[in-house]
Amino acid sequence: MAVYKVKVATGNIVQAGTSNSISITLVGSRGESRQTTISCCFLPGTEKDLNVRCEQDLGPIVLIRLHKWRLFLEDAWFCKDVHVTAPNGTLYRFPCYQWLEGIITVDVREGSGKKPVDDELDILKEHRRKELKARQEAYQWKSFAEGWPRCLNVGSVFELDSNIKFSCVRGSSFTGVLIFQGASALLSGFLLRTTSWKSLDEMRSIFSRTQGREIGGCLVCPPPT
């Protein structure tokens, strides 16, 4: 009997936890473990420890499979990383840093950087092929207009995968900046102006009040001229 110690970490970001069931399968060079349930309750910034018992040594752990499924309501989960300690004390790190949504199984490779020529096992070669295909399907380009740079082939940002979008915090930051700039332009008379500019200096005075600079993630307006 071989016992592997597993530590699963949930990201410390907004809504990273989940109430859905999460389980794991260890894949080694000599075989793989049975699917083992980790938990059905994950809180942001926390870690879960469990033991995965196998009838024999799996050899070097090259992949882990994270399985997510739900009984009723969907509740996405953001996995930070997974650490696996083998019976001989060898530590394997699996950086994940992605959202798992719906009923899904995600394969995560061991964290040591390797080139395609380093993949000796067929399972690693197949994983690399599937990963490349998935990225090619996710990032497709279209022409917005003649002479413009190409853009993603989606109708809106809501069609993007959660792992491609900005985080909720960063998205809120952008929205706040837009609201602030719009309000500044309105208060300065720029948006409601009905007459022509009298001079270039007048234009400069308007834009010096409506434009700011971002310091440490906050928009700071320059002093009035």
Secondary structure, DSSP 8 states (H G I E B T S, - for coil): -EEEEEEEEE-SSTT--BSSEEEEEEEETTEE---EEEES-B-TT-EEEEEEEESS---SEEEEEEEEE-SSS---EEEEEEEEE-TTS-EEEEEEEEEE-SSEEEEEE-SS---GGG--SHHHHHHHHHHHHHHHHHS-EEE-STTS-EEES-SSGGGS-TTTS--HHHHHHHHHHHHHHHHHHHHTTSTT--S--S-HHHHHHHHHHH--EEETTEEE-----
